[in-house]
Each structure stands twice: as structure tokens, then as C-alpha cells.
Amino acid sequence: MRILSGIQPSGKLHIGNYFGMMKPALELQSQGEAFLFIADYHALTSTRDPALVREYSRDVALDFLACGLDPERTAFYRQSDLPEVTELAWMLSVITPMGLLERCHSFKDKTAKGLPATHGLFAYPVLMAADILIVSATVVPVGRDQKQHLEVTRDLALKFNQHYGEVFTIPEPSIREDVALVPGVDGQKMSKSYNNTIEIFGDPKATRKKIMKIVTDSTPVEDPKNPDTCNVFALYRLFATEEQRADLAGRYRAGGMGYGQAKKELADLVDAHFQPFRERREALAADPAYVDAVLAAGANKARAAALDVMDRARHAVGLR
């Protein structure tokens, strides 16, 4: 089983990224041959500052390595270190029906949030298909919001294979049903687009301050509270043990405890969870040569797979 995951370096990674993508991707390292890439080509659809593209890409590399990515078990690389990806994206583009892309909800969602309606944003699913097919991934973990793009990948691979012969491996989605919605400080889904995030490696004091600003209802301290509808508890349960969850839920329902106390306990858990990762990240940041070597080794492994795929694809379409 060859597993592929990717993440776009479009800002500082936050708790929503951690539980939605990072932690599941790290857990997959022991389940098969893992490939993980930093989607810096994709980031160009929303980030036009070259210094920020470089900074955010480096941050993603540091964050994943700090949180437990094992370069011996995962090929970790930058998307832009595989030039074959964009070549394959063009081959796929010439067989991609416009109607297929017009039905993709991501383009509409992102332009509605203010991103310019560019060809790159419109053709995003084709580049994503190239990312997946170029390394012959068999399993792709995706959230429900990305499921449609994986269906596009499968459609394009099947269409290409039917016309040119068996060139591409058809990937299967792996949709995690147990990933909870991670609320931001305002109660909406945590997202950089909403400016409501809690960064995983933000300044500890600033992080605690953000947590203390999480939106709650106006239930008085002395009254019982419902943990199932509370944004603070929704975040707390992600970090807490079963015993800690049960204890805090009991105190919610008993009354006599304010949301401020729950926020303080959440802040303590968040700090304790990321503290060892923070120390590891500081050590990695002081050793840029190591990080570069990890990404270079990952790119070499990914390129070996990519060159094999592109050799078949070029022959198939008549370019060799």
C-alpha cells in the first residue's frame, strides 16, 4: 500500500491542521509506504509573496519533523522538487472536460472567500490529480471537502488509461469518519480564512490569550452547562484523556464552574501537549542542513517513482 498525503503551506499550521491532517498522516507511517509532500505549487494560488512561500514551506517541514515525522518511513518532499508533476498536469489537462472542473465546489468556495478567479485555482483539481498519479499512490487519505477532487483524479486516470493503455494506478480514498470538527476561537470551523486559529507553535503566552477568548454562551457560573455544545469542551476533548473528559463534563453538568476555568485547563493541556514538540522544533530550526537533507532524500525517492510514471505516460501519448 502506497499512501500519499499533502498539505499546502499557506500560513502557520494550527490545531485544526494538526488533528485534521497532520496527526492522521503521521499515524499512517506504520501502515504502508508513506509519501508526504509540501504543496508549494498549490500555495501559489493564494500566496503571491515569494518570501512567505519560502517561509511557510520551511515552517511546514519543521512542524512535521517536530511532531514526529520519521524520514526513514516517509518520503517527505516539496512538490516543486518534482518537475514531472507539472508536466503530467498538462497531459491530464488536455483530456479534462471543462464540465468536470465546473462542477467542483472548491473553486466556487474559494472565489466566494475573495481569492481571484484564476486558471490555476480553476485547474487545481488537475494538479492535485498529477500529485497523486505521479507517485502511483494506491491510498489517499482525504477529508470530505477533498473527496470530490479525488473522484476527479480517479475519473482522469480511468479516462487516460482507457485511451492510452494502463499507465496509471487508480487510487482509493481513505475517508476518516472519526475526525471531529475543530472549532476556532469564534466557534466556526478553525481556518486561516476565518482568522480564528490557534497555532500549534505560536508563542505560548499568545496561545493562552487566544484560548481565553474562545466564544462561549452566557450561562452563569452557578448554572449547569452542556459540554456537548461548548466550543471550549470540543477542543478540550481532543487533548484530554477519557478520565479528564469525564471529570470536566461532570463539572460542567454540576454547575458552579465558569467557562474561564475550563479555558485555563484547556490552555494547560495544549501547552503540555506541544511542549516537547516545541523543543524538538527549536533544535531542528538550528540545524537547517538536516532539514534540507531530509527534503532532498524524500524528493529523490519521489522522483524515482515519478520518472517511472512519466516514462510510461510519454510513450503512451507519443512523446517518446
Secondary structure as GFF3:
##gff-version 3
##sequence-region A 1 320
A	DSSP	beta_strand	2	7	.	.	.	ID=ss1
A	DSSP	alpha_helix	15	17	.	.	.	ID=ss2
A	DSSP	pi_helix	18	22	.	.	.	ID=ss3
A	DSSP	alpha_helix	23	27	.	.	.	ID=ss4
A	DSSP	three_ten_helix	28	30	.	.	.	ID=ss5
A	DSSP	beta_strand	33	38	.	.	.	ID=ss6
A	DSSP	alpha_helix	40	43	.	.	.	ID=ss7
A	DSSP	alpha_helix	50	66	.	.	.	ID=ss8
A	DSSP	beta_strand	74	78	.	.	.	ID=ss9
A	DSSP	three_ten_helix	79	81	.	.	.	ID=ss10
A	DSSP	alpha_helix	84	93	.	.	.	ID=ss11
A	DSSP	alpha_helix	98	102	.	.	.	ID=ss12
A	DSSP	alpha_helix	105	112	.	.	.	ID=ss13
A	DSSP	alpha_helix	119	122	.	.	.	ID=ss14
A	DSSP	alpha_helix	124	133	.	.	.	ID=ss15
A	DSSP	beta_strand	139	142	.	.	.	ID=ss16
A	DSSP	three_ten_helix	144	146	.	.	.	ID=ss17
A	DSSP	alpha_helix	147	164	.	.	.	ID=ss18
A	DSSP	beta_strand	172	175	.	.	.	ID=ss19
A	DSSP	three_ten_helix	192	194	.	.	.	ID=ss20
A	DSSP	alpha_helix	204	211	.	.	.	ID=ss21
A	DSSP	three_ten_helix	227	229	.	.	.	ID=ss22
A	DSSP	alpha_helix	231	239	.	.	.	ID=ss23
A	DSSP	alpha_helix	242	254	.	.	.	ID=ss24
A	DSSP	alpha_helix	259	285	.	.	.	ID=ss25
A	DSSP	alpha_helix	288	317	.	.	.	ID=ss26
###
